[in-house]
Structure formats: C-alpha cells, structure tokens
Amino acid sequence: MKLLTAAINRLPEFQQLLVCLEGGRCPVALSGVSAIHRVHMAAGVGLLAQRPVVLLCADEGEGERLAQDLAAFAETPVPVLTPRSFTFHNAASVSRQWEHKRLSLMRQLQQGQLPYVVATVEALLQRTLPPDILERCTLELKLGQSYDLNELAETLSAAGYVRCEQVEGVGQFALRGGILDVFSPAMDRPVRVEFFGDEVDAMGLFDPATQRRTENTQQVLLLPAAEVLPQMAPGGRSGLAAKLEKLAAKALRAGNAPLAQTLERDGEAIAQGRSFPAIDRYLSLI
C-alpha cells in the first residue's frame, strides 16, 4: 500500500493540494473523486505531509467502510468517532458504551496520538467536554503515590462513575476496605488498586468475568465516565442548581407546574451531589 501512496505523490493535482494545505488555503475542493480515492488522498496527506487527518462522512455505515479502507492504505488502525444518544428521561438504566468510546478517542486526539480519524457529521456536531475540562477531569494513579480513598471515591462519582459491589463494565468502581476496583474508558480491562494506608501498594489489571488479576501495572489513567458533568457548569453545582431554581420559578409563573417540579427536583439532586441519568437535559447550561 505504501507503493500506492508514494505513487499519488507524483500527481500534479496532489502536489497542488499539499501546497494549498501548507499555505493555509483551506478548504480545498476536489471533484471527481470516488470513495476509495478519497481514502487514498487522505492517506497520502497523512503520510507525506505528516499531518493528522480527519475524514468526514455522512453516517456510521460509511464511516466503518472508510476506516477499513484508510487503515489498509495507511497501515495503521483507524478509529471511528461516532455520535452518542442523549438521555432526557430518568430511565432505570442507561448504556454509555458510545459515550465511553468517544471519551477515549477524544483523549487520544487531545494527546496527538491519532494520525487518522474517521468521524460522522453528527458526531462532530454534538457538544462535549472542552479539551481543558477533559484534562482537568482526568486522574492518573501511580504506584507508590498517596491518595485519600474517600476523596478518590467522591472524585470518581463526580466524574460520572457508578459505584457498585463488583466492577463488570466501563464506568464502574467498587471500594472494599483498602481495595479500589475501577474501569476507565481509557482501558480495555479494569484495574485493582490496593492501598496500604493512603499509599498505593499494588496495582494490576484484572478480568471482570473471573475477577482475577491478569497483569501488574505501574500507573493507570482514569478518564471521566460521562461527557456531561454538573460540577463543570459556570459556578459549579451550586451555580447550576441556582439556574434551575430560576427556571423553575419562571415555569411556575407560566403555569407549567410539571416542568417546574422537574426542574426543582433535578436542581435539588445536583446541589446535593447526586447523579441521575437525565443530566443530558442540562448539557447546554453546563
């Protein structure tokens, strides 16, 4: 495939494209290019210009096909940034699989670790954590370092993690005495952190099916488990709760009592530090 990528470099039109990119004259329109040739051009830009490339597509089906073709040309795995579903009602359980995948990819983008990404239009249009907030909400645990377990549990809860008896999926954590189990969106397996007092004494990845440790590790990266975090609103949780209180009063004056009750209930939960599935309702305020 590298021979094909080198061959495209001899095309005058491709050289003109590189000159435009380097000169900042974007966007540049290419006509008469089929899907496979779009991928060929994208791979050439990444390999020859040494620039990160985002290939935009219409939907997830097209995105998966483009990612497979691009991975073949570039000879490196190419992820697909997909949209996530929003939850506006308090369901009994909510799947955050796509949200966790997005968080992992956004962290890699932030760190400059992805030379190629395929993204759908909807995925790029959705509001999410700004890069500085994502960085601020990311926690790194290291062997031999000291942490307050109670503060750590509060931090994980505020970052969208769900506390449970036994960790089985991404976005969960369990605390038993001096042992913390947590499954970060940045990991393919959960980690078990053993404390001696406040110090990390041992740390290792484990199989969530058997709960048995598979390998030791020196450090682990804990990304936030949700894209919408109330404490990141202007004024923090108290500021968001105050905003909802004002909106509730406005709804009540307008004669919409059910809406006012919902806003008051959610504002109270946010002020008390409690989480609920329908926090997406207030994404624009956060």
Secondary structure, 3 states (H helix, E strand, C coil): CHHHHHHHCCCHHHHHHHHHHHCCCCCCCCCCCCHHHHHHHHHHHHHHHCCCEEEEECCHHHHHHHHHHHHHHHCCCCCEECCCCCCCCCCCCCCCHHHHHHHHHHHHHHCCCCCEEEEEHHHHHCCCCCHHHHHHCCEEEECCCECCHHHHHHHHHHCCCEECCCCCCCCEEEEECCEEEECCCCCCCCEEEEEECCEEEEEEEECCCCCCEEEECCEEEECCCCCCCHHHCCCHHHHHHHHHHHHHHHHHHCCCHHHHHHHHHHHHHHHCCCCCHHHHHHCCCC
